[in-house]
Amino acid sequence: MHGASTAEARPPDTGTALGLSAAGLYASLGLYAAVARGAFRRYSTYRAATLAGTFTNTVFGVILASSFLALWQARPNLGGYDQGQAVTYIWVSQGLLVTIAVWGGGFQDEVQDRFRSGDIAVDLYRPVDFQGWWLATDLGRAGFQALVRGTVPMLFGALVFRTRMPERPLTWVFFLLSVLLALLVSFGVRFLVSITGFWLHDSEGVRAVTLVVSMFFSGMLLPIALFPGWLGDLARVLPWAALVKVPTDVFLERAGGTGLLRALGFQLGWAAALLAAGRGAQWLATRRVVVQGG
């Protein structure tokens, strides 16, 4: 009896608990990594579509770069960019277009199809976080797109046009970090749009509006530095500025020191806010499905 009492009073083995916790975390990370790898392989099978899209990006890049050359010849240093920087802006933005899904898409198409088929209910029963699953999927997609539709247009532009490459090697590291943060912001926006399907049953209308807003306020069509007055001030603080403006400015080394940290902090802040908002929307949507008996 005394022996039994002693065993029951023994405190839990902290080392074992930490080991189990670490093992669980490792397993979760392994699962999400597998989901990302699966998405990477799945998108790599669409070779013809990828080559056609890369060709289209390159052609539009040539058209836009030529237009920018004509504009900057008439208005040198417009918006604080010299001619080489302006042309580089075009090619970097073309490389980012599909990689970070400025137009939307990626996992959104699959989620919308699952809303229509009702399979979205199955997704909620998976032993994995709904938001984390689709984020891992989007990271895999972006990884493949970055290798092809991200790099090929930029390499073509550098060979055919006079572009400005980073002068400091460390800039490449900050640029890749900025692209990753841009992808998180983009995912955050697209996830919130997709979540509206729990209430609207079809998020296509919201997607269409978001596409127009994203194309304009991201700086994809025209650098935000060229926006006049209050419109430029508004565009600089909206999350879409984190998609194209910040990565291209980092690449062009337009901000250094504290300015660079502020730019990356701006992206990180919006990424955290949007992912948190998506988490909250997911919680509300899950409650709605349970109440409706889904």
N, C-alpha and C positions, 0 to 999 in steps of 0.2 A: 504493500500500500504506500509505504513511504517512497519506494522507488518510483511508483507510478506518479505520485504527486510531484516528485522532483522533475520527472520528464515533462509533465504538463506545464510546469512553471518555467521551463527553459525558454529563453527568448528566441525568436526566429533567427535563423542564420542569415545575417545581412549579406554576406558574400554570395550565398546561394541565390538570394532574391535578386541581387544586382546581376548575377550571371544570367538568370532567367530573363530579366528585363533586357539585358544586352542581346541575348539570343533572339528575343522577340523583335527587337528593333532591327537586328541584322536580317531576320527573315522578312520583315516588312520591306526593308530597302531592297532586298533581293527580288521580292515580288514585283515592286515597281520598276526595277531595272529590267526585269524580264518583259514586262508590259512595254516598256520603251523600246527594247530590242525588237520585240514583235512588230511594233508599229514601224520601226525603221525598215525591217525586211519587207513588210507589206507594201510600203510606199516605193521601195526599190524595185518592185515587180512591174510597176507602171512605166516601163522604159520609154515607150513611144510617146506617152503623154508628157513625161518629164522632158524629153528632147524637144517636143513641140513647144512646151511652155518656156523652156530656156531660149529657144530661137525667138519666140515672141517677145520675151523680156529684152533680149539683145536688140531687136529691131526697134522697139519703142525707145530703148536707151539711145540709139543712134539719132532717132527723130528728135527726142527731147534735148539731147546734148547739142545737136546742130542748132536748135531753136535758142538754147541758152547762149551759145556762142554769138549768134546774131544780136541777141538782146544785150549781152555784156559788151559787145563792140560799140553799141550805141550808148550804153550807160555803164561805163567802167566802174568797178568797185560797188556795184549796186548791192545794197543790203550788207555791206561790209565784206563781201566775197570778191576776190579777184577772179579773173576768167578761168584759171586753172582750178580754183576751188569750186566754182560754180559747176563746171563740167564733172568734177569728181563727185559733187553732191548728187548729181543725176545717177551716176553709176553705182554709188553706194546705196542709194535709195532703191534702185532696181534690184540690187542683190538682197535687200531686206524685204522687198515687197511680199514674196511668198514665204520666205523663211519665218517671218514673224506674223504672217497672215494679216497684213494691213487691210485687205479686202474681206477678211473674215474667212470662214471655211474651216478646213481641217476636221476636228472632232465634231464640229457643229452639225455637219451633214449627217453623220452617223447618229448623233443624239436625236436629231429631228426625225429620222427614219424610225427610230425606236419609239418615239412618242406616237407616231402614226400606227405602228404595229402593236403597240401595247407592251413591247418587250422592255420598256423602261422600268416596269415593275420588277422584272428579273434583276436588273442592275442594282436595284436598291436592296436586294436580298443577298448580294455577293458579300463574302466575308472580307471586304476591302472597302476603303473609303471611296465614295462616289466621286468626289472632287479629285482626290489623289489619283484615281484610276485614269480619269480623262486628262489630267495634267501630265502623267507619265506618257500617255499616248501622244499628246501634243509635242512633248519633248523629243520623242522618237521621230515623229514626222518632221519636225524642224531640223533635227540633226541631218536627216537625209537631204532635205531641201537646201540646207546650207552648203552641202558639199557640191551640189550640181547647180541649182538655180540661184544660189547665192554667190558662188565663186566665179562661174563661167562669165556672166555679164561683166563683172568687175575686172576680170583678166582681159577680156576683149576691149573694154573701154580704156584700160591702161596701155594696151598695145596700139590702139588706133588713134586715141586722142591724147592731148597733153594734159595729164592729170597730176594731182599732187598727192604723193604718198607720204605717210607719217615719217618725220625726221628722227623721232626717238623710238627705239625698239620697244620700250615699255608701253608705248601708245597702243600697240597691237593687243597687249594684255587687257588694258582698260577698254578697248573697243569690244573685244569678245565678251567682257563682263557686262558692258552696256547692252550688247545684243541679247545676252541672256536675260537681263532685267527687262528689256523691251518685250521679250517673249512672254515673261511672266505678267506684265501689264496687259499685253494683248490677250493672253489666256483669261485673265481676270475679267476683262470686258466681255469677251465672247462667252465665258461661262455664265455670267449674269444674264446675257441675252438668251442663252439656251434655257436657263432655269425658268424663264417666263413661260415656257411651254407647259409647265405644270398648271398654270392658270389659263393661258390662252389656247393651249392644245396645239398651236402652230405658231412658231416664233418667226416665221418668214417676214412678216411685216416689220417687226422690230429690227430684224437683221438688215433689211433694205435701208431703213433710216440710219442705222448705225454705220453701214458701209459708206454712205454719203458723208456723214459727219467725220468718220475716220479718215477718209481720203483727203478731206479739206483741212482738218485741224492737225493732222499728223505732219503736214508739210510735204506730203507725197507729190502733190501737184505743183506746189510753189513753196519755196523756203519761207518759214514763218517770219524770218527777219524782214521780209518784204511786205508783210501785212501792215496796213496803216493803223495808227492810233490805238483806240480801245480794242479793236479787233485783234491786233497783235498782242496786246497785254493779256487779253482773255485766252488766246490760243496758247500762250506760253505756260499757263498754269493748269490747263486741262490735261487729263491723262494721255491723250493722243499725241501730245508733244513728245512723250517718252518713247514713242514707237520709231520715229524717223529722225526728228530734229536732233535729239540728244545723241544717238549713236553716230550720226554724220558729223556733228560738231566735235565729238570726241575724236573721230577718225581724222578730221581736218586740223586737230589740235588748236581749236578756237578758244578752248578753255584749259587753263592749267592751274596747278596748286589748289587753292581753296575753291576756285571756280569749277574745277573738275570734280572735286568732292561734292559740291553742291549739286552738280548735274547728276551724278550717280545717286546721291541721296534723294533727289527728286524722283528718280525712277524707282528706287527702293521703297520710298514712302507710298507711292501710288500702287506699287505691286502689293505691298502689305495691306493697304486699305481695300483694294479690290478683291484680294483673296479672302480677307476677313468678311467682306460684304457677301461674297459668294458662299462662304460657309454659313452665314446667317440665313441667306435665301434658301440654301439647301435644307437647313433645319426646318424652316417654315414650310417648304414644299413637302418634306417628308411627313410632317404633321398633317398636311392636307390630304396626302395619299392615304394615310392611316384612317383619317376621319371618313373618307369616301369609301373605305373598304378596298383600296387598290392593293 
